[in-house]
Amino acid sequence: MKQKLAGTVAAFAMMAGAQGALAAEELTVAYFLEWPMPFQYAKAMGTYEKELGVKVNWVSFDTGTAMSAAMASGDVQIAVSQGVPPFVVAASAGQDIQIVDVAVSYSENDNCVVAERHEIDKDSAGELAGKKVAVPLGTAAHYGFLSQMNHFGVDVGGLDVVDMAPAEGAAALAQGSVDMACGWGGALRRMKEHGNTLLTGAEKEALGILVFDVTSAPADFVAEEGELLAKFLKVTAEANTMWNAGGDGAAKMLPVIAKDAGMDEADTAATIATFAFPGVDEQLGGKWLGGGAQSFMKGVADIFVGAGSIDAALDSYEAAVNTGPLTAAKGM
């Protein structure tokens, strides 16, 4: 597991200086399929292009680590809903990327599922010793997995941990080729058809295992295209506000979001019901970008170091957060 993640970290470090200047007429944005969010309504309606005045290319990814690599190579300028752990892995490796907003909080929609045949729950978690686990390394699910195993006193070194994207992990769990799989979104929903979680979202939060995604971008892009980024965040914030207001507006958005996410409406409604989309003022407050996120990232990095997944953490992650564009978006 360490060798695999170390290779990813090395790749980030090598590509960290590769980000090129943005062609003013075009923007490439990373996002996830089967991960329904309000911004997808604006995406589908062409609002981003209209408000930004540039062509926006949307590219779907399987993991946040792949998003980091794409930003490092210069192929992607903005990543929407990147998990904090993959962001931390990249930043810890020296990649100069920054968090510019809090995309979504979802403690109920990122977890690990134990195969039903084992009948293991939180009271018998020790029986996981020696089992084979599918984990997307360097992601929020990886952090949650390490935190839960630490809580239950299960030695990760005694587990057979296999690096798999959530969709692959769900398939492996269904086939019986792994004993536990970790992931999020549609993949997590499919995992639950073949097993059970050890802890609920609320139980994880009580242990300090937060789960939230961010919008991130290369630091040089943030510096050079701050106004463009602020406009992007403004459109996103307006879509979140429309969704959070509920009523006819949200009802109008749901089928559009579902289609863009590659899901049916029922699954979309069930998934998005487990999400929270904080407003701009809340994001800029102490719980999130006003200090909480920076402290949380340091905690994530320290856990990864302790597990041998990364070699070292930064002394501070203050520089990895830039509230300038979001503050500007608020004033637009």
TORKOL-4160 file (C-alpha; in steps of 0.2 Angstrom, whole numbers, padded with zeros to 4 digits, m for minus):
332
<pt num="1" X="0000" Y="0000" Z="0000"/>
<pt num="2" X="0014" Y="0012" Z="0004"/>
<pt num="3" X="0023" Y="0008" Z="m0012"/>
<pt num="4" X="0008" Y="0012" Z="m0022"/>
<pt num="5" X="0004" Y="0028" Z="m0014"/>
<pt num="6" X="0022" Y="0033" Z="m0014"/>
<pt num="7" X="0023" Y="0031" Z="m0032"/>
<pt num="8" X="0008" Y="0043" Z="m0034"/>
<pt num="9" X="0016" Y="0055" Z="m0022"/>
<pt num="10" X="0032" Y="0055" Z="m0033"/>
<pt num="11" X="0022" Y="0058" Z="m0049"/>
<pt num="12" X="0014" Y="0073" Z="m0041"/>
<pt num="13" X="0030" Y="0080" Z="m0036"/>
<pt num="14" X="0038" Y="0077" Z="m0053"/>
<pt num="15" X="0023" Y="0086" Z="m0062"/>
<pt num="16" X="0021" Y="0100" Z="m0049"/>
<pt num="17" X="0029" Y="0113" Z="m0060"/>
<pt num="18" X="0021" Y="0107" Z="m0076"/>
<pt num="19" X="0005" Y="0118" Z="m0075"/>
<pt num="20" X="0005" Y="0129" Z="m0090"/>
<pt num="21" X="m0004" Y="0145" Z="m0094"/>
<pt num="22" X="m0022" Y="0144" Z="m0097"/>
<pt num="23" X="m0028" Y="0148" Z="m0115"/>
<pt num="24" X="m0040" Y="0163" Z="m0111"/>
<pt num="25" X="m0054" Y="0155" Z="m0121"/>
<pt num="26" X="m0055" Y="0138" Z="m0113"/>
<pt num="27" X="m0056" Y="0130" Z="m0096"/>
<pt num="28" X="m0056" Y="0112" Z="m0091"/>
<pt num="29" X="m0065" Y="0106" Z="m0075"/>
<pt num="30" X="m0064" Y="0089" Z="m0067"/>
<pt num="31" X="m0079" Y="0081" Z="m0058"/>
<pt num="32" X="m0087" Y="0064" Z="m0053"/>
<pt num="33" X="m0101" Y="0055" Z="m0061"/>
<pt num="34" X="m0113" Y="0047" Z="m0050"/>
<pt num="35" X="m0110" Y="0061" Z="m0038"/>
<pt num="36" X="m0125" Y="0072" Z="m0040"/>
<pt num="37" X="m0123" Y="0091" Z="m0035"/>
<pt num="38" X="m0132" Y="0107" Z="m0038"/>
<pt num="39" X="m0118" Y="0114" Z="m0049"/>
<pt num="40" X="m0123" Y="0101" Z="m0062"/>
<pt num="41" X="m0139" Y="0110" Z="m0066"/>
<pt num="42" X="m0129" Y="0125" Z="m0070"/>
<pt num="43" X="m0117" Y="0114" Z="m0080"/>
<pt num="44" X="m0131" Y="0107" Z="m0090"/>
<pt num="45" X="m0139" Y="0123" Z="m0093"/>
<pt num="46" X="m0124" Y="0131" Z="m0100"/>
<pt num="47" X="m0123" Y="0144" Z="m0086"/>
<pt num="48" X="m0104" Y="0143" Z="m0083"/>
<pt num="49" X="m0100" Y="0147" Z="m0101"/>
<pt num="50" X="m0113" Y="0161" Z="m0101"/>
<pt num="51" X="m0106" Y="0169" Z="m0085"/>
<pt num="52" X="m0087" Y="0166" Z="m0088"/>
<pt num="53" X="m0087" Y="0170" Z="m0106"/>
<pt num="54" X="m0076" Y="0155" Z="m0110"/>
<pt num="55" X="m0078" Y="0137" Z="m0116"/>
<pt num="56" X="m0079" Y="0125" Z="m0102"/>
<pt num="57" X="m0073" Y="0107" Z="m0105"/>
<pt num="58" X="m0080" Y="0095" Z="m0091"/>
<pt num="59" X="m0070" Y="0079" Z="m0089"/>
<pt num="60" X="m0076" Y="0065" Z="m0077"/>
<pt num="61" X="m0063" Y="0056" Z="m0065"/>
<pt num="62" X="m0064" Y="0040" Z="m0054"/>
<pt num="63" X="m0054" Y="0047" Z="m0039"/>
<pt num="64" X="m0047" Y="0063" Z="m0032"/>
<pt num="65" X="m0029" Y="0057" Z="m0034"/>
<pt num="66" X="m0032" Y="0056" Z="m0053"/>
<pt num="67" X="m0039" Y="0074" Z="m0052"/>
<pt num="68" X="m0023" Y="0080" Z="m0043"/>
<pt num="69" X="m0012" Y="0072" Z="m0057"/>
<pt num="70" X="m0022" Y="0080" Z="m0070"/>
<pt num="71" X="m0020" Y="0097" Z="m0062"/>
<pt num="72" X="m0001" Y="0094" Z="m0060"/>
<pt num="73" X="0001" Y="0090" Z="m0078"/>
<pt num="74" X="m0009" Y="0105" Z="m0083"/>
<pt num="75" X="m0023" Y="0096" Z="m0091"/>
<pt num="76" X="m0036" Y="0102" Z="m0078"/>
<pt num="77" X="m0038" Y="0120" Z="m0071"/>
<pt num="78" X="m0052" Y="0117" Z="m0058"/>
<pt num="79" X="m0057" Y="0101" Z="m0049"/>
<pt num="80" X="m0075" Y="0101" Z="m0042"/>
<pt num="81" X="m0078" Y="0090" Z="m0026"/>
<pt num="82" X="m0061" Y="0084" Z="m0024"/>
<pt num="83" X="m0059" Y="0074" Z="m0007"/>
<pt num="84" X="m0048" Y="0082" Z="0006"/>
<pt num="85" X="m0037" Y="0067" Z="0008"/>
<pt num="86" X="m0031" Y="0066" Z="m0010"/>
<pt num="87" X="m0028" Y="0085" Z="m0009"/>
<pt num="88" X="m0018" Y="0083" Z="0006"/>
<pt num="89" X="m0008" Y="0069" Z="m0002"/>
<pt num="90" X="m0003" Y="0080" Z="m0017"/>
<pt num="91" X="0000" Y="0096" Z="m0006"/>
<pt num="92" X="0011" Y="0085" Z="0005"/>
<pt num="93" X="0021" Y="0079" Z="m0010"/>
<pt num="94" X="0025" Y="0097" Z="m0015"/>
<pt num="95" X="0011" Y="0100" Z="m0028"/>
<pt num="96" X="0006" Y="0119" Z="m0027"/>
<pt num="97" X="m0013" Y="0117" Z="m0027"/>
<pt num="98" X="m0025" Y="0127" Z="m0016"/>
<pt num="99" X="m0043" Y="0124" Z="m0009"/>
<pt num="100" X="m0055" Y="0138" Z="m0015"/>
<pt num="101" X="m0071" Y="0132" Z="m0008"/>
<pt num="102" X="m0080" Y="0119" Z="0002"/>
<pt num="103" X="m0090" Y="0109" Z="m0011"/>
<pt num="104" X="m0100" Y="0097" Z="m0001"/>
<pt num="105" X="m0100" Y="0088" Z="0017"/>
<pt num="106" X="m0106" Y="0070" Z="0016"/>
<pt num="107" X="m0102" Y="0059" Z="0031"/>
<pt num="108" X="m0116" Y="0047" Z="0027"/>
<pt num="109" X="m0110" Y="0045" Z="0009"/>
<pt num="110" X="m0092" Y="0039" Z="0011"/>
<pt num="111" X="m0089" Y="0023" Z="0020"/>
<pt num="112" X="m0082" Y="0005" Z="0021"/>
<pt num="113" X="m0094" Y="m0010" Z="0019"/>
<pt num="114" X="m0090" Y="m0028" Z="0025"/>
<pt num="115" X="m0096" Y="m0042" Z="0015"/>
<pt num="116" X="m0113" Y="m0049" Z="0023"/>
<pt num="117" X="m0106" Y="m0067" Z="0023"/>
<pt num="118" X="m0094" Y="m0062" Z="0037"/>
<pt num="119" X="m0108" Y="m0055" Z="0049"/>
<pt num="120" X="m0095" Y="m0043" Z="0056"/>
<pt num="121" X="m0101" Y="m0027" Z="0064"/>
<pt num="122" X="m0094" Y="m0013" Z="0076"/>
<pt num="123" X="m0094" Y="m0026" Z="0090"/>
<pt num="124" X="m0084" Y="m0039" Z="0081"/>
<pt num="125" X="m0073" Y="m0028" Z="0070"/>
<pt num="126" X="m0057" Y="m0037" Z="0076"/>
<pt num="127" X="m0062" Y="m0051" Z="0065"/>
<pt num="128" X="m0057" Y="m0041" Z="0050"/>
<pt num="129" X="m0039" Y="m0046" Z="0054"/>
<pt num="130" X="m0031" Y="m0054" Z="0039"/>
<pt num="131" X="m0045" Y="m0049" Z="0027"/>
<pt num="132" X="m0044" Y="m0042" Z="0010"/>
<pt num="133" X="m0050" Y="m0024" Z="0008"/>
<pt num="134" X="m0053" Y="m0014" Z="m0008"/>
<pt num="135" X="m0048" Y="0004" Z="m0004"/>
<pt num="136" X="m0045" Y="0019" Z="m0016"/>
<pt num="137" X="m0028" Y="0024" Z="m0010"/>
<pt num="138" X="m0025" Y="0043" Z="m0005"/>
<pt num="139" X="m0044" Y="0047" Z="m0005"/>
<pt num="140" X="m0057" Y="0052" Z="0008"/>
<pt num="141" X="m0062" Y="0034" Z="0009"/>
<pt num="142" X="m0044" Y="0029" Z="0012"/>
<pt num="143" X="m0043" Y="0041" Z="0027"/>
<pt num="144" X="m0060" Y="0035" Z="0033"/>
<pt num="145" X="m0054" Y="0017" Z="0032"/>
<pt num="146" X="m0038" Y="0021" Z="0042"/>
<pt num="147" X="m0047" Y="0031" Z="0055"/>
<pt num="148" X="m0060" Y="0017" Z="0058"/>
<pt num="149" X="m0047" Y="0004" Z="0059"/>
<pt num="150" X="m0037" Y="0014" Z="0071"/>
<pt num="151" X="m0053" Y="0016" Z="0081"/>
<pt num="152" X="m0057" Y="m0002" Z="0081"/>
<pt num="153" X="m0039" Y="m0007" Z="0085"/>
<pt num="154" X="m0037" Y="m0017" Z="0069"/>
<pt num="155" X="m0019" Y="m0017" Z="0062"/>
<pt num="156" X="m0019" Y="m0011" Z="0044"/>
<pt num="157" X="m0002" Y="m0020" Z="0042"/>
<pt num="158" X="m0011" Y="m0036" Z="0044"/>
<pt num="159" X="m0024" Y="m0033" Z="0031"/>
<pt num="160" X="m0022" Y="m0036" Z="0012"/>
<pt num="161" X="m0026" Y="m0019" Z="0006"/>
<pt num="162" X="m0029" Y="m0018" Z="m0013"/>
<pt num="163" X="m0030" Y="m0001" Z="m0022"/>
<pt num="164" X="m0046" Y="0000" Z="m0031"/>
<pt num="165" X="m0058" Y="0014" Z="m0037"/>
<pt num="166" X="m0075" Y="0013" Z="m0029"/>
<pt num="167" X="m0084" Y="0006" Z="m0044"/>
<pt num="168" X="m0071" Y="m0008" Z="m0045"/>
<pt num="169" X="m0072" Y="m0011" Z="m0026"/>
<pt num="170" X="m0091" Y="m0013" Z="m0027"/>
<pt num="171" X="m0089" Y="m0026" Z="m0041"/>
<pt num="172" X="m0076" Y="m0035" Z="m0031"/>
<pt num="173" X="m0087" Y="m0036" Z="m0016"/>
<pt num="174" X="m0102" Y="m0042" Z="m0026"/>
<pt num="175" X="m0091" Y="m0056" Z="m0033"/>
<pt num="176" X="m0084" Y="m0061" Z="m0016"/>
<pt num="177" X="m0066" Y="m0057" Z="m0021"/>
<pt num="178" X="m0064" Y="m0045" Z="m0007"/>
<pt num="179" X="m0070" Y="m0045" Z="0011"/>
<pt num="180" X="m0073" Y="m0026" Z="0013"/>
<pt num="181" X="m0073" Y="m0012" Z="0001"/>
<pt num="182" X="m0073" Y="0007" Z="0004"/>
<pt num="183" X="m0080" Y="0021" Z="m0007"/>
<pt num="184" X="m0093" Y="0034" Z="m0010"/>
<pt num="185" X="m0108" Y="0038" Z="m0020"/>
<pt num="186" X="m0116" Y="0026" Z="m0032"/>
<pt num="187" X="m0102" Y="0013" Z="m0029"/>
<pt num="188" X="m0106" Y="0014" Z="m0010"/>
<pt num="189" X="m0124" Y="0011" Z="m0013"/>
<pt num="190" X="m0120" Y="m0004" Z="m0023"/>
<pt num="191" X="m0108" Y="m0010" Z="m0010"/>
<pt num="192" X="m0122" Y="m0009" Z="0003"/>
<pt num="193" X="m0132" Y="m0022" Z="m0007"/>
<pt num="194" X="m0119" Y="m0035" Z="m0002"/>
<pt num="195" X="m0114" Y="m0030" Z="0016"/>
<pt num="196" X="m0115" Y="m0018" Z="0030"/>
<pt num="197" X="m0105" Y="m0003" Z="0037"/>
<pt num="198" X="m0097" Y="m0003" Z="0054"/>
<pt num="199" X="m0101" Y="0015" Z="0058"/>
<pt num="200" X="m0114" Y="0027" Z="0053"/>
<pt num="201" X="m0110" Y="0045" Z="0047"/>
<pt num="202" X="m0115" Y="0052" Z="0064"/>
<pt num="203" X="m0104" Y="0039" Z="0073"/>
<pt num="204" X="m0090" Y="0044" Z="0062"/>
<pt num="205" X="m0092" Y="0063" Z="0065"/>
<pt num="206" X="m0093" Y="0059" Z="0084"/>
<pt num="207" X="m0075" Y="0052" Z="0082"/>
<pt num="208" X="m0069" Y="0067" Z="0072"/>
<pt num="209" X="m0069" Y="0058" Z="0056"/>
<pt num="210" X="m0076" Y="0072" Z="0045"/>
<pt num="211" X="m0080" Y="0069" Z="0026"/>
<pt num="212" X="m0080" Y="0084" Z="0015"/>
<pt num="213" X="m0075" Y="0089" Z="m0003"/>
<pt num="214" X="m0067" Y="0105" Z="m0009"/>
<pt num="215" X="m0065" Y="0114" Z="m0026"/>
<pt num="216" X="m0047" Y="0115" Z="m0029"/>
<pt num="217" X="m0035" Y="0123" Z="m0042"/>
<pt num="218" X="m0017" Y="0125" Z="m0046"/>
<pt num="219" X="m0010" Y="0140" Z="m0036"/>
<pt num="220" X="m0003" Y="0148" Z="m0052"/>
<pt num="221" X="m0020" Y="0147" Z="m0060"/>
<pt num="222" X="m0028" Y="0155" Z="m0044"/>
<pt num="223" X="m0016" Y="0169" Z="m0045"/>
<pt num="224" X="m0017" Y="0172" Z="m0064"/>
<pt num="225" X="m0036" Y="0169" Z="m0067"/>
<pt num="226" X="m0043" Y="0175" Z="m0050"/>
<pt num="227" X="m0057" Y="0184" Z="m0058"/>
<pt num="228" X="m0062" Y="0170" Z="m0069"/>
<pt num="229" X="m0062" Y="0158" Z="m0054"/>
<pt num="230" X="m0072" Y="0170" Z="m0044"/>
<pt num="231" X="m0085" Y="0169" Z="m0057"/>
<pt num="232" X="m0085" Y="0150" Z="m0058"/>
<pt num="233" X="m0087" Y="0150" Z="m0039"/>
<pt num="234" X="m0102" Y="0162" Z="m0040"/>
<pt num="235" X="m0111" Y="0151" Z="m0052"/>
<pt num="236" X="m0108" Y="0136" Z="m0041"/>
<pt num="237" X="m0114" Y="0146" Z="m0025"/>
<pt num="238" X="m0130" Y="0152" Z="m0034"/>
<pt num="239" X="m0134" Y="0134" Z="m0039"/>
<pt num="240" X="m0131" Y="0128" Z="m0021"/>
<pt num="241" X="m0143" Y="0142" Z="m0015"/>
<pt num="242" X="m0156" Y="0137" Z="m0027"/>
<pt num="243" X="m0155" Y="0119" Z="m0022"/>
<pt num="244" X="m0154" Y="0123" Z="m0003"/>
<pt num="245" X="m0170" Y="0133" Z="m0005"/>
<pt num="246" X="m0180" Y="0118" Z="m0009"/>
<pt num="247" X="m0197" Y="0119" Z="m0016"/>
<pt num="248" X="m0201" Y="0121" Z="m0035"/>
<pt num="249" X="m0183" Y="0127" Z="m0039"/>
<pt num="250" X="m0175" Y="0111" Z="m0032"/>
<pt num="251" X="m0189" Y="0100" Z="m0040"/>
<pt num="252" X="m0184" Y="0108" Z="m0057"/>
<pt num="253" X="m0166" Y="0105" Z="m0054"/>
<pt num="254" X="m0167" Y="0086" Z="m0049"/>
<pt num="255" X="m0170" Y="0078" Z="m0066"/>
<pt num="256" X="m0157" Y="0089" Z="m0074"/>
<pt num="257" X="m0144" Y="0084" Z="m0061"/>
<pt num="258" X="m0149" Y="0066" Z="m0062"/>
<pt num="259" X="m0146" Y="0065" Z="m0080"/>
<pt num="260" X="m0130" Y="0074" Z="m0079"/>
<pt num="261" X="m0124" Y="0062" Z="m0065"/>
<pt num="262" X="m0129" Y="0047" Z="m0075"/>
<pt num="263" X="m0141" Y="0041" Z="m0062"/>
<pt num="264" X="m0160" Y="0039" Z="m0061"/>
<pt num="265" X="m0170" Y="0052" Z="m0051"/>
<pt num="266" X="m0174" Y="0040" Z="m0037"/>
<pt num="267" X="m0156" Y="0036" Z="m0034"/>
<pt num="268" X="m0151" Y="0054" Z="m0036"/>
<pt num="269" X="m0163" Y="0060" Z="m0023"/>
<pt num="270" X="m0158" Y="0047" Z="m0011"/>
<pt num="271" X="m0139" Y="0051" Z="m0013"/>
<pt num="272" X="m0141" Y="0070" Z="m0013"/>
<pt num="273" X="m0152" Y="0069" Z="0003"/>
<pt num="274" X="m0136" Y="0064" Z="0012"/>
<pt num="275" X="m0126" Y="0079" Z="0006"/>
<pt num="276" X="m0125" Y="0097" Z="0014"/>
<pt num="277" X="m0119" Y="0112" Z="0003"/>
<pt num="278" X="m0113" Y="0126" Z="0015"/>
<pt num="279" X="m0117" Y="0144" Z="0009"/>
<pt num="280" X="m0102" Y="0156" Z="0005"/>
<pt num="281" X="m0103" Y="0164" Z="0023"/>
<pt num="282" X="m0103" Y="0148" Z="0031"/>
<pt num="283" X="m0088" Y="0142" Z="0021"/>
<pt num="284" X="m0078" Y="0157" Z="0025"/>
<pt num="285" X="m0082" Y="0155" Z="0044"/>
<pt num="286" X="m0071" Y="0146" Z="0057"/>
<pt num="287" X="m0078" Y="0129" Z="0054"/>
<pt num="288" X="m0072" Y="0128" Z="0037"/>
<pt num="289" X="m0060" Y="0139" Z="0027"/>
<pt num="290" X="m0058" Y="0151" Z="0042"/>
<pt num="291" X="m0046" Y="0138" Z="0050"/>
<pt num="292" X="m0056" Y="0122" Z="0053"/>
<pt num="293" X="m0051" Y="0115" Z="0036"/>
<pt num="294" X="m0032" Y="0119" Z="0038"/>
<pt num="295" X="m0032" Y="0110" Z="0055"/>
<pt num="296" X="m0042" Y="0095" Z="0048"/>
<pt num="297" X="m0029" Y="0093" Z="0034"/>
<pt num="298" X="m0015" Y="0093" Z="0046"/>
<pt num="299" X="m0024" Y="0079" Z="0055"/>
<pt num="300" X="m0027" Y="0069" Z="0039"/>
<pt num="301" X="m0008" Y="0071" Z="0034"/>
<pt num="302" X="m0003" Y="0065" Z="0052"/>
<pt num="303" X="m0014" Y="0050" Z="0051"/>
<pt num="304" X="m0007" Y="0046" Z="0033"/>
<pt num="305" X="0011" Y="0048" Z="0040"/>
<pt num="306" X="0007" Y="0037" Z="0055"/>
<pt num="307" X="0000" Y="0023" Z="0043"/>
<pt num="308" X="0016" Y="0024" Z="0032"/>
<pt num="309" X="0006" Y="0030" Z="0017"/>
<pt num="310" X="0015" Y="0046" Z="0015"/>
<pt num="311" X="0033" Y="0050" Z="0021"/>
<pt num="312" X="0030" Y="0067" Z="0029"/>
<pt num="313" X="0017" Y="0080" Z="0032"/>
<pt num="314" X="0018" Y="0099" Z="0030"/>
<pt num="315" X="0021" Y="0109" Z="0045"/>
<pt num="316" X="0005" Y="0119" Z="0041"/>
<pt num="317" X="m0008" Y="0119" Z="0028"/>
<pt num="318" X="m0013" Y="0137" Z="0029"/>
<pt num="319" X="m0005" Y="0141" Z="0012"/>
<pt num="320" X="m0016" Y="0127" Z="0004"/>
<pt num="321" X="m0031" Y="0137" Z="0007"/>
<pt num="322" X="m0035" Y="0153" Z="m0003"/>
<pt num="323" X="m0051" Y="0162" Z="0001"/>
<pt num="324" X="m0048" Y="0177" Z="m0011"/>
<pt num="325" X="m0059" Y="0170" Z="m0025"/>
<pt num="326" X="m0073" Y="0165" Z="m0014"/>
<pt num="327" X="m0073" Y="0182" Z="m0006"/>
<pt num="328" X="m0073" Y="0190" Z="m0023"/>
<pt num="329" X="m0087" Y="0179" Z="m0028"/>
<pt num="330" X="m0097" Y="0185" Z="m0013"/>
<pt num="331" X="m0096" Y="0203" Z="m0019"/>
<pt num="332" X="m0101" Y="0200" Z="m0037"/>
